[in-house]
């Protein structure tokens, strides 16, 4: 079977492409002209260069039976608002339409728990919860919600689409790196003297890759599945990193108002003067609530693996060391 993969050069995508190849799939991957292709080195992957809003995507998909749509524009910077909606919402609409014209039999659409949001009390939520659009923090989360609605509309129009919502993945091939990977890199470089009191749901990125393949094979049409594992405070994650690396975890907690003010000044003033901002305001606003999720549906219905987070952290640390970024 031939799979068409968007976002294959990214973190989750690179792990999914490797899994698909291991499982005997042939892979054709869509990449942008500006994409870094380092994650494809040594892989037998057919690469096609285009973008999500290309009018001729259906022609590029010909001969493929399934689509994994992972590509998205991730940015919490307010200056990237237009690009976020263009790629995430309109790009998803376009590629789903192209998939239908190309005769794709089944699509796995990669949404995010960002599209689900958090409950105001901070309780753990599952796929049945949905934060109202107007209460989602920032344009990235809103764009992922609207993009997921494009997948829901496609299902209503007769397409076979399964939706997966990854939490915060950890592991190798985090080339950018992602926000979670950036935490690990800064920890390794000794650039985290303090932390904010927040929390996330973490999962081994290779389990996320398996979640995509299991969604293709076992997922119910139109359903969404949270691909997550363990809810941890940021402090608990840093303590695990201390165990893995032997480096000391920060002991000082930063009050939320401090990074909030710094981020506001960064985006509202420094950026307008042409200076590089360092902290996205939306990122700080998101961290004010613990983003905890229940992935038991994916575990029960898909058989989603639940590998230990400590092992994922060790592999991530080894990978970053191997890349020389630390």
N, C-alpha and C positions, 0 to 999 in steps of 0.2 A: 504494500500500500504506500502511496506517495502522499506526504504531508506538506502543505504549504504553511510556512511559519513566518509571522511578522514579529519583529523584535528579537530575532534569534541571536543577534550580536550582543544583547544585553545580559543582565545577571541571571534572571530566571530563564530567559530564552536559551542561553548558552548551555545551561544544565538540561533543559528539555531536549534540545537538539542532540546532545550526547546520549540521552536516554533513548530517544527515538531510533537513533542509529544502532544502539546496542540491541534494541528490540526488533531489528530487521526492517525498519521503515526506510524509505527513500525520502530525503528532505530537500525541499526547495525553499530558500529563505529570501524574503524581501528585505532589502537594506536601502537606506537613503544614500545619496551620493557622498554625504559627509560622514557616514558611519565609520567607526573604527572596527576593523575586521580581525583584530588580534584573537578574539575568542573563537574564530573559525580555523585557526592554523592547525593543519594536520587532519582536518575533518573532510570527509567526502560529502560535501554539501554543494548543491547547485545554487548559485547566488544570482538573484535578479535585482537590478538597481532601479528603484522607482520610489514613490512615496504613497501614503495612504489616500491622498486625494487625486491620484492619477485616474483619468477617465478610462484607461485601458487595462485596469487591474485584472479584469475577468480573463483577458487574453493571457496574462502571465500565470494564471491559475490553471489553465487548461492541462488536463492530464493528472491533476491531483484529486484525490477523493475526500480528503479532510483538511480543515483549516484550523490552525491554532493562532488566534489573533491576540498577541501579547503587546504589540507596539503601542506606546503612548508617550506623550510629552510630559515628563515629570518636572515640574518646577513649582516652587512655592513663592517665587518672586512675583510681585504684582505687575512688574513691567512685562512679564511673559504671558499676561492674561489672554491676549488674542491668539497666540500660538497654542496655548493649552486647549482652548475650545476648538480651534481649527483642526488640530490633530486628533484630539480625544473624542470629540463629539461628531464632527462632520467626517473625520477620517474613518471612524467606526461605522457610521451610516454608509459611507461609500464602499468600504470593503465588504460589508455584509451584502449589499446589493450586488457587488461584483461576484461574490461567492455564489449567490443564487443563479446568476446568469451563466456562471462557469460550470454549474452542475455539481458543486461541492455537496457531498452527502451529509456531513455533520460538521458543525463548528463548535470549538471550545473557545469562548470569549473570556479573556482575562480581565476581570474588573478589579476591585480592591475592596478591602474593608473600609477604605476611605469613603466609598460610595454608600456604605451602610451608616457610618457615623457612630457617635457614642450617645448613650442615654444620659440625660441631664444629671441623674443621681450618681453616675459612674458605675452602675452595675454591669455585670458581664452580660453581653447580648449575643443572640444567634441570628440566623438568616431571617427569622420572622420579624425582627425589628427593623424599622427604617426611620432614621432621623429626617425630619422635614427638610426639604431642599434649602429653604431660607436660613436654617440653623446650622447647616454644614459650614465648617470653618474654611474659608478661602476658595479661590476659583479652581484649584486642582481637585479638591473633593467634590465640588459642584459639577465639574466637568466629567468626573468619573461616574457620578450618579446619572447625569444626562446621557452619557455614553451607554451605560447599562440599560437605560430605558430604550435606546435604539435596538439593543439586542432583544429586549422584551417585545418591542414592536415587530421585529423580524419573526419572532416565534408566532405571534398572532397572525402574521401573513403566510404562515406555513413552513417557515424554515426550521430545521432541526438544530437548535442552538442550546448549549449547556453553558452556564455561567459559573466561573470560579472566582473567589474573592480571597486572594492571599493576604496574610498578615505581614509581619516583618521577617523576611528571610535572612538566613545567615549561612555562609559557606564559601566555597571557592568560585572563581570566575566573576567576582564582583569588580568589574573593570573600571567603573566610573569614579569612585564607588557610590553605592546607594547611601541614604542617610544612616542606615544601620551599620553598613560597612565603614562609613566615615567615623562613627563612634569608635569602632575597633582600631582604625588607623590612628586616630588622635590619642587613644589610650596607649598604643604601642610607641608613639612618638613622645609620650609624656606631656601631651598638650591638654590634659583634662584635670586641672587642679581641683575642680568642683563639679557638681552635677545638680540638676533640678529634680524635684521630687515628682517624677512621673512614672508611667508604666506602659508596657506594650505587650502584645502577644507575639512570641517568636516561634520560628519553625526552621528546620534544616531546609535549605533551598532545594536539595535533592528530593526531599519529601514533597515539596511544592511541584517539582517536575513530575513526580509519580502521580500527584493529584490531578494534573492535567491529563495524563494518559488514562488514568482510571476514570476520569470524568468522560473522556471520549468513549471508553468501553462500557461503563456502567451507569453513567449519569442519566438522569431523567430529563427529557426535553423540557426546556423552559425553567428548570430549577436552578437555584444558585447554591453553591457550596463554599463555606468558609474553609480555606486551607490554612490552618493554624495548628498550634500545639500548646505552648506553655505561656501563661500570663506571668510576667515578671516585672517588678519595679526596675527602673534603670539602675538603682543601687545594687540590686541582686545580680543583674547582668554584669556589672562592673566587678562585683565580688567573684563571679565565675571566671572572668577574665584574669583576675589576680591569681586564682587557682591554676589556670592554664599556663600563664606566662611567668609567674613569679614576680611580676611587677606590682607595685603597690596600687591599690584602688584609691581613688580620692575619698576623703572623709568629710569634706566640707559641702554643705548644701547651699545652693543659691536661691534666694527668694525670687518668686516669679516676676515681681515688678522690675528687677534689675535687667534681665535680658529683654524684657518687654520694652523698656525705655530705650535700651541700646538699639534694638531692632527698629523701633519707630524712627529714631534719629537717622539710622542707616538708610532706610528706604525713603523717608520723606525729605531728607536734606542732602546727605552725602551722595546718593544715587543721582539726584537732580543736578548735582554739580559735576557729574561725570566720574565720580569716585566709585570704586568697587565696594559694594556692600558685602558684609560678612555674615550677617544673621537675617534670615527672612522673617518678617513680622508674622506671617501666617504660621510658620513653623513653631514659633514661640507660643502663639495662641493655641495651637493644637496640643501642645504639651501640658496645658493647664488641666487637662483631664486625663485620667488613665484610660488607655485604649485597649480594653480587655474584651476578648471574644471567646465563644464556645464553638469548637470545631467538631463536636460529637456527631453531627449529621454526616459530615464527610467521612469520619472514621467508620461509622456504622454502615452507611450506604455504599461508599466507594472503597472502603478498606484503606483509607489514607494512613500511611506510616507515621509513626510518632517517635522519631529518633531523638536521642538525648541532645539537648541544646549544648551541653558542655562539649560533646564531640564535634558538633557543627562549629563551635567557636574555635576549637583546636585546629580544625581544617582550614577555617578562614584565616587564622593567624599564620599558619604555615604557608598558605597561598600568598598572603600579602608579603610575608618575608621573602618568598621566592621571587616575587615581582620587584623586589627592591624598593617598595614604596615606604618602608619603615627604616 
